[in-house]
């Protein structure tokens, strides 16, 4: 009995060590994917934010042309430092949290279904959505303030009317205006959490469904799916992410570019939804969807391809 107990303890310790190592690999792969995501997507993102928060542009092309003409080509990478440092961490958390939740759900299924093999058998798509939503909520803790600062920097006037000299100046001024660091940086956090849960639930669900369907259709292991298909499925997952969460993103952008005190337009998320609908109708919740969907395909394709290839390399 003593030897048996020792063997069990050793086996459990090995499982915990392996799980910890795999989580570290997930986090590292996500960070690499996050850097790729920022470099590919930043020019599209600044056009999206300008369209969401201003009425001066008639289309995505006019916004892009105006930015290029009046602010120069480098303006498309305004506010890049913040996401480059932060989005790597965000995507790292997204993939680390998703795979940790997935492994938890697999172990739970295996304990009640002896035919279920963790890492081999597929979860239900509701479970994939739940794992993705968990990843989104975990991510929102740092994505909320990072995106708030980035949006402020992207939406500010050019030249003499510039409000912030950089990310740290933006943090300082937001904290002063809101009466503290937390209320300043976490403006719009409730809608951020809602958006992240919905967005990443759909993102991971779509990608896992496409990957599993391909593996089953061609009777191959997931590791054998070629990289161009991983990129394609990642890109399609990106389209699903934005189509399913875009109205929440519009409200978040409006709240995170709103003023403070006497210049504040929106009392809360519900008020922002109401004012947007009354003033702009349903179309107001889809402003900027064109460049967002154009951006989603290459950005999400690059993210999943880089993460998957990194995971295969380090495994």
N, C-alpha and C positions, 0 to 999 in steps of 0.2 A: 504493500500500500504506500509506503514511504517513497519508493522509487517511482511509482505511478504518479503520485502527487507532484514530485519533482519534475517528471517529464511534462506533465500538464502545465506547470508553472513556466517551464522553459519554453514550451510551445507558444503559450500566450505572450510571453515576453518577446519572442521572435516576431509574432504577428504585430505587436505594438510597434516594434522597431521598424518593421517593413512598412507599416502604415505611415509612420512618421517620415521615413525616407521618401515614400511616394508623394506625400503632401509637399515636402520640400521641392521635389522635382516638378510638381504641378505649379507651385508658386513661381519657380524660376522660369519655366516655360511660358507662363502667363505674362511675366515681366518682359520677356523678349518680345512676345506678341504685342504687348501694349506699346512698346517703343515703335514698332512697325505701324501700328494703328494710328498713332499721332502723326508720324511723318507723312503717311498717305492721306489722311483725312483732314488735316488742319485747314487747307485752303477752302474746301467745301464747307467746313464748319463755320467759318467766319461769314460766309455768304448766307448760310442758314440763319445765324443769329441776327444779322442785319435785317433780313426779311421778316423775321418773327417780331422784332422789337421796333420797327420803323415803318412808316407808310410812304417814304420818299422814293422807293424803288418799285417799278412796275413789274419786274420779273427778275429771275435769278441772273440772267445775262446782263441786264441793266445794272444790277447791284455789283456784279463782278467787274463790269467795264468801269463803273464809277470808282470803285476801290482802286483799280489799277491806274486809272487816269489821275485821280486826285491824291492818292496816298503812296503809289508806287507798288511794285511787285512784292516787295518784302512785307507789305501790309497784310498779305494773305497768311503770314505766319505771326501776326500779332498775338501776344499772349501765349506763345508756344512753350516758353520755359515752364510755366506752371503745369500744363498737361504732360509735358515730356517727363517731368519729375514725378507727377502724380498719377497719370494714366497708366504708366508702367506698374505702379503699385496697385491701382484699381483693377487692371486686368489680371494681375497676379492673384489678387483676392478673389476675383470672379471665378477663375479656374480652380484655385485651391479650394474655395468654399463649395463649388459645384461638385467636384470629385469627392470631397470629404462627405458631403451629403449623400451623394450617389452610393458610396461604399457603405454608409450607415444604412441606407434603405435596402441595399443588397443583402447585408447581414441580417436585417430584420426579416426579409422575405425568406432567406435560407433557413432561418430558425423555425419557420412555420411550414415551409414547403421543401421537403427533402430532395425534390427533383431540381430545385433551383440552385445553380452553381454561380456564386459571385465571380464577376469578371468574365463570365462566359454567357450566362443567360441574360436576356434583356429585361429591364424594368418595364412597367407600364408607362405609357406616355404621360399619364397624370403624375406619376412619380418623377419623371424627368422634368416636367414643368415645376413641380414642387422644389426639386433640388436647384433648378435655375432661379426660382423666385427667392429661395434662401440665399443664393449667391448674390442676387441683386440687393437684398436688404443689408447683407453684410457689407457690400461694397458702398452703399449709400452713406455710411459713416464718414468716409473720406471723399467720395465723389461729390457730395453736396457742396462743401466749401471750395473744393478745387474748381468745380464747374462754375460756381458763383463768381469767383475771382476771374476766371477765364472770360466769362460772359461780360463782366464789367469792362474788362480791358478791350474786348472785341467791339463792344457797342459804343465806346467813348468817341467823342469827336476827334478829328485829326488836327494837328498843328496847335495854334494858340489856345483852342478850346479844350485841349487835352486835360482830363481830370486826374489821371494817375500816371506817375512816372514809371511804374513797374508793379510787379506782383506784391512786394512787401509794402509799398506805399498804398496800394489798394487795400490790403488787409488792415493797415493802420487807420486809414480814413473810414472804412466801413465800421470798424470797432468804435471809433469816436462818434460817428453819426448814430449808431444803434445803441450806444451806451454800454458796450461790452463786446468782447471777442465772440462769444457764442451767439448772441442775437445778431451780430453783424455778419458772421460767416455762414450761419445756418438759416438764413432767410430762405423760405420756400422748401424747407427740409421735408415737410409732410408730403407734398406733391412729389418731391424727389424720391422718397421711399416708395410711393405708389408706382411711379414710373419705372424705377429700377426693378421692382418685383415683377411687374407685368412684362417689361422689356426682356429681361434675362430669362424669365420663365419660358417665353416664346423662342428666344434665341437658341438656348440649349435644346429645347424640345425639337425645334425644326431641324437642327443639325444632327441630333442623335437619330431622329426618324429617317432622314435621308441616308445617313451612313449605314444604319442597320438594314434598311431596305436594299441598298446596293449590295451589301455583304450577303444577304439572304438570296437575292435575285441571281447573283453570279456564283453562289456557293463557295465563297472565299472568306478567309479571316479578315477582320477589320484592318489589321496591319498591312494587308496586301492591297488595299484600295490606293490607287495612284494619287500623287500629289495634286494633279490638275483637277481631279474629282473632289478632293478635300477642299480646294480653293473654291470650286463651283458651289459645293454644298454650303460652305461657309458664307459665300456671297448671298445665296438665297435665304439663308438664316438671317442675315442682316436685313434683307427686305422685310421679312416677317416681323423682326424686332420693331422696326419703325412704323410699319402699317398698324401694328397692334398697340402702340404706345404714344404716337405722335401728339394727339391732343393734350396729353399730360405734359409732354415736353414743351409745348407752346405756353401753357400756363406757368410752368417752371421758369421759362425764360422771361416772361412778362414780370413775374414776381421778383426775379433776381436782377432786373434792371430798373425796378421801381425806386422812387425816391424815399426819403426818410422824413418823418415829422409832417410838416404842412404840405410837402410835395408828394406824399405817399398817396397813390391812387387806389391800391387794393388792400383791404383790411385783412384778408386771408384767402386761402385757396378757393373756397366757395364763392366769395365775392369776385374773384378774378374770372372764374368760369362764367358767372352771371353777366359781368360787364362785357366780356368778350363776345358772348352770344348776343346780347342786346345791341351792341355797336357794330358787329361784323357778321353776325349770323354763324351758321355752321362752317362757312368757308374760313372764318377767322381761326378755327382750330387746325387748319391744314395749310396755312401760309408757310411757304418754304419747303413743302414736302418734296417738290421736284429735285432740287439740289441735294436734299437729304437722301433720297433714294438713289441718286447717281453716286453719291459718296458711299452709301452703305455697301454696295456690291464690292468695289475694290478694297475698302477698309476691312470689312468683315471677312472677305476672302483671304486677304493678307494675314489677318489675325489668326484665323483657324489654321491656315497652312503653316505659318511660322510656329505656332504652338504645337501642332501635331508633329511636324518635322523635328522640332527641338526635343519633344518627348521621345520620339523614336531614336534619335541620336544618343540621348543620355541614358536610355534604357538598354 
